[in-house]
Amino acid sequence: MKVVRCVAALALVATPSFAQGVSDVHRPHYHYAPAENWMNDPNGLLYYEGEYHLFYQYNPYGDRWGHMSWGHAVSRDLIRWQELPVAIPEADVMAFSGSAVLDWNDSSGFGKNGKPPLVALYTGYNPVTKIQAQYVAYSNDRGRTWNRYGDKPVLDISSTAFRDPKVFWYAPGKRWVMVVVLATENKVAIYTSGDLKQWSKASEFGPAGARSRSWECPDLFELPVEGHPDESRWVLSIDLDQDAIGGGSGVQYFVGNFDGARFTLDPSWGQQPVWADYGADFYAAASWNDIPQQDGRRIWIGWANDWRYAQAVPTWPSRGLMSSPRTVTLRKTTEGYRIAQAPVKEVETLRHDHVSAKDVRLAANPVNLPIKGGAVELQLDIDTGTADQIVVALTDEKGFQTLIGINPSIDELFLDRTRSGPAFHDAFPDRHTAPIKIQNGRAKLRILVDESLVEIYADDGETTLTDRFFRGGGQLRWTAQARNGSAIMRSVDAWQMKASPNNPG
Ligand code: FRU
């Protein structure tokens, strides 16, 4: 959270939406975006009585950061969202990021008529004192309305950089655990509680891995190790507000153990930062609480933006969208423990008009791919042949172009958006790269495109690259080519993606 953001917020009360020169052509078809106004981090992710709740940092009054409140949407399948009224409004404090739990044994005493309450813990930011402290709100009506607990925070250390509490139930210790950042110290603090109101400090973690002006939005969860059903590890994800791998804000993670009080790095974990995503536009990732055990998935979602230019992206009437909800799993790789991500399987229910092609030969002359439009899933199995580079180009009618490609000789995946639409911010035109493992000359890519967003999943989800792109106008044309040699797309599978009802496209 930059100070600039606060100043902008105060100045913006009477600023009209700036609609000049921008329109909703970039509105996603199947990723979540509010109908209008500004959105940043996902908050309070919670599953309860058949509904996935998605709360988020929201400005009800404008399309830039300010008046921070918790916006709210619900879904039964993580894909088709219904936007609901603001859940936690700005009051004497702005409602910054946080989390929510089902207080299943009514430890807080907020329950009503024998039903457990939903309890949210969020950072209240006082614009006068600049203090950030942790507040509680609860709901007795399936998250529809929220009451703040008292006037005061439940956890206040008189800090101006103490935020983003992620709370969960730690069953072995029968207690609530909170991970929260001491942002400018690049530390995570861990607190525990029996009733969600009184918190005691248990430990600290950090600095470690990648450091920056601020660490933000931590999450901590346990995952089984793929293929080793009796083994598990804990993943601590931490966001950096700047200087991450994509150039601006981004998500790193650590793998280790957690004993209910302290997170310790796995002995195999190195000093180098490990990134959850290699693009510029995956931030503030947070995972759902209380997904039923029989489902068993760990699912997270990120804000598809980068703080460097988030307030300038040329979309209107909403500014801000979410990534796909993604399952997160843990794998032992040759580099050590790594997470793998995949779009939740529910995304597949949006597919229609499947087209496929086999053995598409690529050389210097671009060939047309059998895909149309900007709401698409694409799966490619590429035999890299003799080519130095294999590229898929998305070109609009004004000649703006976004390139997705691989450079087999250096095991590199890239997205080049140096010419992706009219200029709106210096930090936007760039090329982002990620390491991939090309084995026996074969690379498999799964690509989700949604009007202004590209999510690339490579190496079976071990590597993802998420980037926004923009366009100048007209239909997108999809072509592919190989440079300095030839290659073959052994298979191309593409689907058009249906629009979610909240995103009429
Ligand atoms: C991260 C963040 C959080 C803060 C929120 C304010 O993007 O800066 O640290 O709680 O946004 O909107």
Residues whose N, C-alpha, C, O or C-beta is under 5 A from the ligand:
A	BS01	FRU	M1 D41 Q57 M68 F96 S97 R163 D164 E216 C217 A284
